[in-house]
Amino acid sequence: MSQYYNMGDEVLWNPATGVSRLFLAQVAAFERELGIPSGIGHMEADDSEVDPVGLARFAEELVSRYLRGSHPVAAALSEGFTAVVAALAANARIPLDLGEGDRADRLRELVRGMRPAVSG
C-alpha cells in the first residue's frame, strides 16, 4: 500500500504507507519545533493535499535552521528530514536557497540522492 502527496492534480510523492507514517510524525515534530505549519495536509483516504505556499515557508525555515545550527546531534537528527522536505519542495517546483559551505554541500548531495525516492 502507498499514500499520495498531491498538489492539485499532480502527485508529488507516492511513498509506502509505513514511510509516509514516519514522515508525517516528523512533519508534526518539526511543525511544533519551528512554530509554523508545513503546508502538508492531513492524510485522508491515503491522500494528502500539499499547499505550495505553506510548504515553501516550512522548507525555507527548515533549511535555514539546519544550515545555521551548531549542535552536531541536532544536525544529525534533522539532516535526513530536511533533505526529504527539500526534495518534495523541488518536486513542487519551489526554489530553495540551500546556502553555501560544507553543510550546504552535504544537504545538496542528500537532496540529489533523495529526488528519485521522493517522486510521484
N, CA, C and O atoms as a GROMACS GRO file, in nm:
protein
  480
    1MET      N    1   0.084  -0.119   0.000
    1MET     CA    2   0.000   0.000   0.000
    1MET      C    3   0.087   0.124   0.000
    1MET      O    4   0.202   0.122   0.043
    2SER      N    5   0.029   0.231  -0.050
    2SER     CA    6   0.102   0.357  -0.053
    2SER      C    7   0.006   0.473  -0.029
    2SER      O    8  -0.116   0.457  -0.029
    3GLN      N    9   0.066   0.589  -0.010
    3GLN     CA   10  -0.012   0.710   0.011
    3GLN      C   11   0.036   0.816  -0.086
    3GLN      O   12   0.146   0.807  -0.142
    4TYR      N   13  -0.047   0.916  -0.107
    4TYR     CA   14  -0.020   1.017  -0.209
    4TYR      C   15  -0.014   1.156  -0.147
    4TYR      O   16  -0.100   1.195  -0.069
    5TYR      N   17   0.090   1.230  -0.185
    5TYR     CA   18   0.103   1.371  -0.151
    5TYR      C   19   0.081   1.448  -0.281
    5TYR      O   20   0.164   1.443  -0.372
    6ASN      N   21  -0.031   1.518  -0.288
    6ASN     CA   22  -0.075   1.582  -0.412
    6ASN      C   23  -0.072   1.733  -0.401
    6ASN      O   24  -0.094   1.791  -0.294
    7MET      N   25  -0.046   1.796  -0.514
    7MET     CA   26  -0.061   1.940  -0.528
    7MET      C   27  -0.156   1.959  -0.645
    7MET      O   28  -0.116   1.956  -0.761
    8GLY      N   29  -0.283   1.978  -0.612
    8GLY     CA   30  -0.385   1.979  -0.716
    8GLY      C   31  -0.396   1.840  -0.778
    8GLY      O   32  -0.412   1.741  -0.706
    9ASP      N   33  -0.387   1.833  -0.909
    9ASP     CA   34  -0.396   1.705  -0.979
    9ASP      C   35  -0.261   1.635  -0.993
    9ASP      O   36  -0.254   1.524  -1.046
   10GLU      N   37  -0.156   1.698  -0.945
   10GLU     CA   38  -0.021   1.642  -0.960
   10GLU      C   39   0.021   1.564  -0.835
   10GLU      O   40   0.010   1.614  -0.723
   11VAL      N   41   0.070   1.442  -0.855
   11VAL     CA   42   0.124   1.362  -0.746
   11VAL      C   43   0.270   1.402  -0.728
   11VAL      O   44   0.353   1.384  -0.817
   12LEU      N   45   0.302   1.456  -0.609
   12LEU     CA   46   0.439   1.496  -0.578
   12LEU      C   47   0.521   1.380  -0.526
   12LEU      O   48   0.641   1.369  -0.551
   13TRP      N   49   0.453   1.291  -0.451
   13TRP     CA   50   0.524   1.181  -0.387
   13TRP      C   51   0.424   1.072  -0.358
   13TRP      O   52   0.309   1.099  -0.322
   14ASN      N   53   0.469   0.946  -0.372
   14ASN     CA   54   0.383   0.831  -0.350
   14ASN      C   55   0.460   0.726  -0.269
   14ASN      O   56   0.496   0.621  -0.322
   15PRO      N   57   0.486   0.755  -0.139
   15PRO     CA   58   0.564   0.661  -0.058
   15PRO      C   59   0.479   0.545  -0.006
   15PRO      O   60   0.356   0.550  -0.007
   16ALA      N   61   0.548   0.442   0.039
   16ALA     CA   62   0.483   0.331   0.109
   16ALA      C   63   0.418   0.386   0.236
   16ALA      O   64   0.462   0.488   0.291
   17THR      N   65   0.314   0.319   0.282
   17THR     CA   66   0.238   0.366   0.397
   17THR      C   67   0.325   0.384   0.521
   17THR      O   68   0.311   0.483   0.592
   18GLY      N   69   0.413   0.289   0.549
   18GLY     CA   70   0.500   0.300   0.667
   18GLY      C   71   0.594   0.418   0.658
   18GLY      O   72   0.616   0.488   0.758
   19VAL      N   73   0.650   0.441   0.541
   19VAL     CA   74   0.738   0.557   0.520
   19VAL      C   75   0.658   0.685   0.540
   19VAL      O   76   0.706   0.780   0.602
   20SER      N   77   0.537   0.688   0.487
   20SER     CA   78   0.451   0.805   0.500
   20SER      C   79   0.418   0.834   0.646
   20SER      O   80   0.418   0.949   0.688
   21ARG      N   81   0.388   0.730   0.723
   21ARG     CA   82   0.359   0.749   0.866
   21ARG      C   83   0.477   0.810   0.939
   21ARG      O   84   0.461   0.903   1.018
   22LEU      N   85   0.597   0.759   0.912
   22LEU     CA   86   0.718   0.813   0.974
   22LEU      C   87   0.739   0.958   0.932
   22LEU      O   88   0.772   1.043   1.015
   23PHE      N   89   0.721   0.987   0.804
   23PHE     CA   90   0.736   1.123   0.753
   23PHE      C   91   0.638   1.217   0.823
   23PHE      O   92   0.678   1.325   0.868
   24LEU      N   93   0.511   1.178   0.833
   24LEU     CA   94   0.411   1.264   0.895
   24LEU      C   95   0.439   1.287   1.043
   24LEU      O   96   0.410   1.394   1.096
   25ALA      N   97   0.494   1.188   1.111
   25ALA     CA   98   0.533   1.206   1.251
   25ALA      C   99   0.644   1.311   1.262
   25ALA      O  100   0.643   1.394   1.352
   26GLN      N  101   0.738   1.307   1.169
   26GLN     CA  102   0.845   1.407   1.169
   26GLN      C  103   0.792   1.544   1.129
   26GLN      O  104   0.836   1.646   1.184
   27VAL      N  105   0.698   1.548   1.035
   27VAL     CA  106   0.635   1.675   0.999
   27VAL      C  107   0.576   1.739   1.124
   27VAL      O  108   0.599   1.857   1.150
   28ALA      N  109   0.499   1.662   1.200
   28ALA     CA  110   0.435   1.716   1.321
   28ALA      C  111   0.538   1.765   1.421
   28ALA      O  112   0.521   1.871   1.481
   29ALA      N  113   0.646   1.690   1.439
   29ALA     CA  114   0.751   1.730   1.534
   29ALA      C  115   0.816   1.861   1.491
   29ALA      O  116   0.839   1.949   1.574
   30PHE      N  117   0.847   1.874   1.363
   30PHE     CA  118   0.914   1.996   1.316
   30PHE      C  119   0.817   2.114   1.306
   30PHE      O  120   0.861   2.228   1.319
   31GLU      N  121   0.689   2.090   1.284
   31GLU     CA  122   0.591   2.199   1.291
   31GLU      C  123   0.591   2.258   1.432
   31GLU      O  124   0.590   2.380   1.449
   32ARG      N  125   0.592   2.171   1.532
   32ARG     CA  126   0.597   2.218   1.672
   32ARG      C  127   0.727   2.293   1.699
   32ARG      O  128   0.727   2.400   1.759
   33GLU      N  129   0.837   2.236   1.655
   33GLU     CA  130   0.969   2.294   1.681
   33GLU      C  131   0.986   2.430   1.614
   33GLU      O  132   1.037   2.524   1.674
   34LEU      N  133   0.942   2.441   1.489
   34LEU     CA  134   0.957   2.566   1.414
   34LEU      C  135   0.845   2.666   1.443
   34LEU      O  136   0.860   2.786   1.421
   35GLY      N  137   0.732   2.615   1.494
   35GLY     CA  138   0.619   2.702   1.525
   35GLY      C  139   0.542   2.750   1.403
   35GLY      O  140   0.474   2.853   1.409
   36ILE      N  141   0.552   2.676   1.292
   36ILE     CA  142   0.478   2.712   1.171
   36ILE      C  143   0.420   2.585   1.108
   36ILE      O  144   0.475   2.476   1.125
   37PRO      N  145   0.310   2.600   1.033
   37PRO     CA  146   0.255   2.483   0.964
   37PRO      C  147   0.342   2.445   0.845
   37PRO      O  148   0.414   2.528   0.790
   38SER      N  149   0.334   2.319   0.807
   38SER     CA  150   0.419   2.266   0.700
   38SER      C  151   0.361   2.284   0.560
   38SER      O  152   0.433   2.278   0.461
   39GLY      N  153   0.231   2.306   0.552
   39GLY     CA  154   0.166   2.307   0.422
   39GLY      C  155   0.129   2.168   0.374
   39GLY      O  156   0.073   2.151   0.265
   40ILE      N  157   0.160   2.067   0.455
   40ILE     CA  158   0.127   1.929   0.421
   40ILE      C  159  -0.002   1.893   0.494
   40ILE      O  160  -0.007   1.890   0.617
   41GLY      N  161  -0.106   1.866   0.417
   41GLY     CA  162  -0.237   1.842   0.475
   41GLY      C  163  -0.247   1.707   0.545
   41GLY      O  164  -0.160   1.621   0.530
   42HIS      N  165  -0.355   1.691   0.620
   42HIS     CA  166  -0.380   1.564   0.689
   42HIS      C  167  -0.401   1.453   0.587
   42HIS      O  168  -0.454   1.476   0.478
   43MET      N  169  -0.360   1.334   0.623
   43MET     CA  170  -0.377   1.218   0.536
   43MET      C  171  -0.521   1.168   0.551
   43MET      O  172  -0.562   1.130   0.661
   44GLU      N  173  -0.595   1.169   0.442
   44GLU     CA  174  -0.733   1.122   0.441
   44GLU      C  175  -0.751   1.028   0.323
   44GLU      O  176  -0.728   1.067   0.208
   45ALA      N  177  -0.791   0.905   0.351
   45ALA     CA  178  -0.811   0.805   0.246
   45ALA      C  179  -0.687   0.793   0.157
   45ALA      O  180  -0.697   0.787   0.034
   46ASP      N  181  -0.571   0.791   0.222
   46ASP     CA  182  -0.441   0.775   0.156
   46ASP      C  183  -0.401   0.892   0.066
   46ASP      O  184  -0.316   0.877  -0.021
   47ASP      N  185  -0.462   1.009   0.088
   47ASP     CA  186  -0.426   1.129   0.012
   47ASP      C  187  -0.402   1.246   0.106
   47ASP      O  188  -0.474   1.265   0.205
   48SER      N  189  -0.300   1.325   0.074
   48SER     CA  190  -0.269   1.448   0.146
   48SER      C  191  -0.251   1.559   0.044
   48SER      O  192  -0.176   1.544  -0.052
   49GLU      N  193  -0.320   1.669   0.064
   49GLU     CA  194  -0.306   1.784  -0.026
   49GLU      C  195  -0.195   1.874   0.028
   49GLU      O  196  -0.193   1.909   0.146
   50VAL      N  197  -0.102   1.910  -0.060
   50VAL     CA  198   0.011   1.994  -0.024
   50VAL      C  199  -0.016   2.137  -0.070
   50VAL      O  200  -0.044   2.160  -0.188
   51ASP      N  201  -0.008   2.231   0.023
   51ASP     CA  202  -0.021   2.373  -0.008
   51ASP      C  203   0.118   2.426  -0.042
   51ASP      O  204   0.204   2.429   0.046
   52PRO      N  205   0.144   2.467  -0.166
   52PRO     CA  206   0.279   2.507  -0.204
   52PRO      C  207   0.331   2.629  -0.129
   52PRO      O  208   0.451   2.638  -0.103
   53VAL      N  209   0.243   2.721  -0.093
   53VAL     CA  210   0.287   2.839  -0.018
   53VAL      C  211   0.332   2.798   0.122
   53VAL      O  212   0.438   2.842   0.168
   54GLY      N  213   0.253   2.716   0.188
   54GLY     CA  214   0.290   2.668   0.321
   54GLY      C  215   0.415   2.582   0.318
   54GLY      O  216   0.501   2.594   0.404
   55LEU      N  217   0.424   2.493   0.218
   55LEU     CA  218   0.543   2.408   0.206
   55LEU      C  219   0.667   2.492   0.181
   55LEU      O  220   0.773   2.463   0.236
   56ALA      N  221   0.655   2.595   0.098
   56ALA     CA  222   0.771   2.682   0.070
   56ALA      C  223   0.822   2.746   0.198
   56ALA      O  224   0.942   2.745   0.225
   57ARG      N  225   0.733   2.802   0.276
   57ARG     CA  226   0.773   2.868   0.401
   57ARG      C  227   0.836   2.768   0.497
   57ARG      O  228   0.941   2.795   0.557
   58PHE      N  229   0.773   2.652   0.512
   58PHE     CA  230   0.824   2.548   0.602
   58PHE      C  231   0.961   2.500   0.557
   58PHE      O  232   1.053   2.489   0.638
   59ALA      N  233   0.975   2.472   0.428
   59ALA     CA  234   1.103   2.422   0.375
   59ALA      C  235   1.213   2.526   0.391
   59ALA      O  236   1.325   2.492   0.429
   60GLU      N  237   1.182   2.653   0.364
   60GLU     CA  238   1.281   2.760   0.380
   60GLU      C  239   1.329   2.769   0.524
   60GLU      O  240   1.449   2.780   0.550
   61GLU      N  241   1.235   2.766   0.617
   61GLU     CA  242   1.272   2.776   0.759
   61GLU      C  243   1.350   2.653   0.804
   61GLU      O  244   1.446   2.664   0.880
   62LEU      N  245   1.308   2.536   0.759
   62LEU     CA  246   1.377   2.412   0.794
   62LEU      C  247   1.521   2.412   0.743
   62LEU      O  248   1.613   2.378   0.817
   63VAL      N  249   1.539   2.450   0.617
   63VAL     CA  250   1.674   2.456   0.559
   63VAL      C  251   1.758   2.560   0.632
   63VAL      O  252   1.874   2.535   0.665
   64SER      N  253   1.700   2.677   0.658
   64SER     CA  254   1.773   2.783   0.727
   64SER      C  255   1.819   2.737   0.865
   64SER      O  256   1.934   2.760   0.904
   65ARG      N  257   1.730   2.673   0.938
   65ARG     CA  258   1.764   2.625   1.072
   65ARG      C  259   1.875   2.520   1.065
   65ARG      O  260   1.968   2.522   1.145
   66TYR      N  261   1.865   2.430   0.969
   66TYR     CA  262   1.967   2.326   0.953
   66TYR      C  263   2.102   2.389   0.921
   66TYR      O  264   2.204   2.349   0.979
   67LEU      N  265   2.105   2.485   0.831
   67LEU     CA  266   2.232   2.545   0.788
   67LEU      C  267   2.298   2.628   0.897
   67LEU      O  268   2.420   2.631   0.906
   68ARG      N  269   2.218   2.696   0.980
   68ARG     CA  270   2.278   2.783   1.081
   68ARG      C  271   2.298   2.713   1.216
   68ARG      O  272   2.358   2.770   1.307
   69GLY      N  273   2.249   2.592   1.229
   69GLY     CA  274   2.263   2.519   1.355
   69GLY      C  275   2.408   2.485   1.386
   69GLY      O  276   2.491   2.471   1.296
   70SER      N  277   2.437   2.473   1.514
   70SER     CA  278   2.574   2.444   1.554
   70SER      C  279   2.587   2.314   1.633
   70SER      O  280   2.699   2.267   1.658
   71HIS      N  281   2.476   2.255   1.673
   71HIS     CA  282   2.483   2.134   1.754
   71HIS      C  283   2.487   2.011   1.663
   71HIS      O  284   2.396   1.993   1.582
   72PRO      N  285   2.590   1.927   1.674
   72PRO     CA  286   2.602   1.814   1.582
   72PRO      C  287   2.489   1.711   1.594
   72PRO      O  288   2.452   1.651   1.494
   73VAL      N  289   2.435   1.692   1.712
   73VAL     CA  290   2.325   1.596   1.727
   73VAL      C  291   2.198   1.651   1.661
   73VAL      O  292   2.126   1.578   1.593
   74ALA      N  293   2.171   1.780   1.682
   74ALA     CA  294   2.054   1.841   1.618
   74ALA      C  295   2.067   1.832   1.466
   74ALA      O  296   1.970   1.805   1.396
   75ALA      N  297   2.187   1.855   1.415
   75ALA     CA  298   2.210   1.846   1.270
   75ALA      C  299   2.184   1.704   1.221
   75ALA      O  300   2.119   1.684   1.119
   76ALA      N  301   2.234   1.606   1.294
   76ALA     CA  302   2.216   1.466   1.254
   76ALA      C  303   2.068   1.427   1.258
   76ALA      O  304   2.021   1.354   1.170
   77LEU      N  305   1.996   1.474   1.360
   77LEU     CA  306   1.854   1.440   1.372
   77LEU      C  307   1.768   1.504   1.264
   77LEU      O  308   1.665   1.449   1.225
   78SER      N  309   1.810   1.620   1.215
   78SER     CA  310   1.727   1.692   1.118
   78SER      C  311   1.773   1.677   0.973
   78SER      O  312   1.698   1.711   0.882
   79GLU      N  313   1.893   1.628   0.952
   79GLU     CA  314   1.951   1.625   0.818
   79GLU      C  315   1.867   1.548   0.715
   79GLU      O  316   1.835   1.601   0.608
   80GLY      N  317   1.831   1.426   0.746
   80GLY     CA  318   1.755   1.344   0.652
   80GLY      C  319   1.617   1.400   0.624
   80GLY      O  320   1.573   1.404   0.509
   81PHE      N  321   1.548   1.445   0.730
   81PHE     CA  322   1.415   1.503   0.712
   81PHE      C  323   1.423   1.629   0.627
   81PHE      O  324   1.339   1.651   0.539
   82THR      N  325   1.523   1.712   0.653
   82THR     CA  326   1.540   1.835   0.576
   82THR      C  327   1.561   1.803   0.428
   82THR      O  328   1.506   1.871   0.342
   83ALA      N  329   1.639   1.700   0.400
   83ALA     CA  330   1.663   1.660   0.260
   83ALA      C  331   1.535   1.611   0.194
   83ALA      O  332   1.510   1.642   0.077
   84VAL      N  333   1.454   1.535   0.265
   84VAL     CA  334   1.327   1.486   0.209
   84VAL      C  335   1.234   1.603   0.179
   84VAL      O  336   1.173   1.608   0.072
   85VAL      N  337   1.222   1.696   0.273
   85VAL     CA  338   1.135   1.812   0.252
   85VAL      C  339   1.186   1.897   0.135
   85VAL      O  340   1.107   1.946   0.055
   86ALA      N  341   1.317   1.915   0.126
   86ALA     CA  342   1.374   1.991   0.014
   86ALA      C  343   1.348   1.921  -0.119
   86ALA      O  344   1.320   1.987  -0.219
   87ALA      N  345   1.355   1.789  -0.122
   87ALA     CA  346   1.325   1.714  -0.244
   87ALA      C  347   1.177   1.725  -0.279
   87ALA      O  348   1.142   1.740  -0.396
   88LEU      N  349   1.090   1.720  -0.178
   88LEU     CA  350   0.947   1.736  -0.202
   88LEU      C  351   0.919   1.877  -0.257
   88LEU      O  352   0.838   1.893  -0.348
   89ALA      N  353   0.986   1.977  -0.200
   89ALA     CA  354   0.971   2.115  -0.249
   89ALA      C  355   1.018   2.125  -0.395
   89ALA      O  356   0.955   2.193  -0.475
   90ALA      N  357   1.126   2.058  -0.428
   90ALA     CA  358   1.175   2.058  -0.566
   90ALA      C  359   1.072   1.996  -0.660
   90ALA      O  360   1.051   2.046  -0.771
   91ASN      N  361   1.007   1.889  -0.616
   91ASN     CA  362   0.901   1.827  -0.697
   91ASN      C  363   0.786   1.924  -0.722
   91ASN      O  364   0.721   1.920  -0.826
   92ALA      N  365   0.762   2.012  -0.623
   92ALA     CA  366   0.656   2.112  -0.634
   92ALA      C  367   0.705   2.239  -0.705
   92ALA      O  368   0.634   2.339  -0.712
   93ARG      N  369   0.829   2.233  -0.758
   93ARG     CA  370   0.890   2.346  -0.827
   93ARG      C  371   0.902   2.469  -0.738
   93ARG      O  372   0.881   2.582  -0.782
   94ILE      N  373   0.934   2.445  -0.611
   94ILE     CA  374   0.957   2.552  -0.514
   94ILE      C  375   1.108   2.574  -0.507
   94ILE      O  376   1.180   2.484  -0.465
   95PRO      N  377   1.156   2.691  -0.546
   95PRO     CA  378   1.300   2.716  -0.538
   95PRO      C  379   1.344   2.736  -0.393
   95PRO      O  380   1.279   2.809  -0.318
   96LEU      N  381   1.452   2.672  -0.356
   96LEU     CA  382   1.508   2.687  -0.221
   96LEU      C  383   1.653   2.728  -0.231
   96LEU      O  384   1.727   2.679  -0.316
   97ASP      N  385   1.693   2.819  -0.144
   97ASP     CA  386   1.834   2.856  -0.133
   97ASP      C  387   1.898   2.758  -0.035
   97ASP      O  388   1.872   2.765   0.085
   98LEU      N  389   1.980   2.669  -0.086
   98LEU     CA  390   2.045   2.570   0.000
   98LEU      C  391   2.177   2.622   0.058
   98LEU      O  392   2.249   2.546   0.122
   99GLY      N  393   2.209   2.748   0.035
   99GLY     CA  394   2.321   2.811   0.102
   99GLY      C  395   2.457   2.771   0.047
   99GLY      O  396   2.469   2.713  -0.060
  100GLU      N  397   2.558   2.805   0.126
  100GLU     CA  398   2.698   2.780   0.091
  100GLU      C  399   2.768   2.713   0.208
  100GLU      O  400   2.720   2.718   0.321
  101GLY      N  401   2.879   2.650   0.180
  101GLY     CA  402   2.959   2.588   0.285
  101GLY      C  403   2.943   2.438   0.290
  101GLY      O  404   2.868   2.378   0.212
  102ASP      N  405   3.016   2.377   0.382
  102ASP     CA  406   3.020   2.231   0.393
  102ASP      C  407   2.883   2.170   0.421
  102ASP      O  408   2.845   2.072   0.357
  103ARG      N  409   2.810   2.227   0.515
  103ARG     CA  410   2.679   2.171   0.549
  103ARG      C  411   2.582   2.186   0.432
  103ARG      O  412   2.503   2.096   0.405
  104ALA      N  413   2.589   2.298   0.362
  104ALA     CA  414   2.504   2.320   0.244
  104ALA      C  415   2.539   2.220   0.134
  104ALA      O  416   2.451   2.167   0.067
  105ASP      N  417   2.668   2.196   0.115
  105ASP     CA  418   2.711   2.098   0.014
  105ASP      C  419   2.659   1.959   0.048
  105ASP      O  420   2.613   1.885  -0.039
  106ARG      N  421   2.665   1.924   0.176
  106ARG     CA  422   2.614   1.794   0.221
  106ARG      C  423   2.463   1.784   0.195
  106ARG      O  424   2.414   1.682   0.149
  107LEU      N  425   2.391   1.892   0.225
  107LEU     CA  426   2.246   1.893   0.203
  107LEU      C  427   2.215   1.877   0.055
  107LEU      O  428   2.125   1.800   0.019
  108ARG      N  429   2.287   1.948  -0.032
  108ARG     CA  430   2.266   1.934  -0.177
  108ARG      C  431   2.285   1.790  -0.221
  108ARG      O  432   2.206   1.737  -0.299
  109GLU      N  433   2.390   1.728  -0.171
  109GLU     CA  434   2.419   1.588  -0.204
  109GLU      C  435   2.304   1.497  -0.160
  109GLU      O  436   2.262   1.409  -0.235
  110LEU      N  437   2.255   1.519  -0.039
  110LEU     CA  438   2.144   1.438   0.012
  110LEU      C  439   2.017   1.458  -0.070
  110LEU      O  440   1.946   1.362  -0.100
  111VAL      N  441   1.989   1.583  -0.106
  111VAL     CA  442   1.868   1.612  -0.185
  111VAL      C  443   1.878   1.544  -0.321
  111VAL      O  444   1.781   1.485  -0.368
  112ARG      N  445   1.995   1.552  -0.384
  112ARG     CA  446   2.013   1.484  -0.514
  112ARG      C  447   1.987   1.334  -0.500
  112ARG      O  448   1.922   1.274  -0.586
  113GLY      N  449   2.036   1.275  -0.393
  113GLY     CA  450   2.015   1.133  -0.370
  113GLY      C  451   1.871   1.098  -0.338
  113GLY      O  452   1.825   0.988  -0.369
  114MET      N  453   1.799   1.191  -0.276
  114MET     CA  454   1.660   1.170  -0.236
  114MET      C  455   1.563   1.185  -0.352
  114MET      O  456   1.458   1.121  -0.352
  115ARG      N  457   1.595   1.268  -0.450
  115ARG     CA  458   1.500   1.301  -0.557
  115ARG      C  459   1.437   1.178  -0.623
  115ARG      O  460   1.315   1.178  -0.642
  116PRO      N  461   1.512   1.074  -0.658
  116PRO     CA  462   1.447   0.957  -0.720
  116PRO      C  463   1.349   0.886  -0.625
  116PRO      O  464   1.248   0.832  -0.670
  117ALA      N  465   1.378   0.887  -0.496
  117ALA     CA  466   1.292   0.819  -0.399
  117ALA      C  467   1.170   0.902  -0.363
  117ALA      O  468   1.065   0.848  -0.327
  118VAL      N  469   1.183   1.033  -0.372
  118VAL     CA  470   1.071   1.124  -0.341
  118VAL      C  471   1.012   1.169  -0.474
  118VAL      O  472   1.037   1.281  -0.521
  119SER      N  473   0.935   1.081  -0.533
  119SER     CA  474   0.875   1.111  -0.663
  119SER      C  475   0.733   1.058  -0.668
  119SER      O  476   0.692   0.976  -0.586
  120GLY      N  477   0.658   1.106  -0.766
  120GLY     CA  478   0.518   1.070  -0.780
  120GLY      C  479   0.495   0.942  -0.855
  120GLY      O  480   0.381   0.901  -0.873
   0.00000   0.00000   0.00000
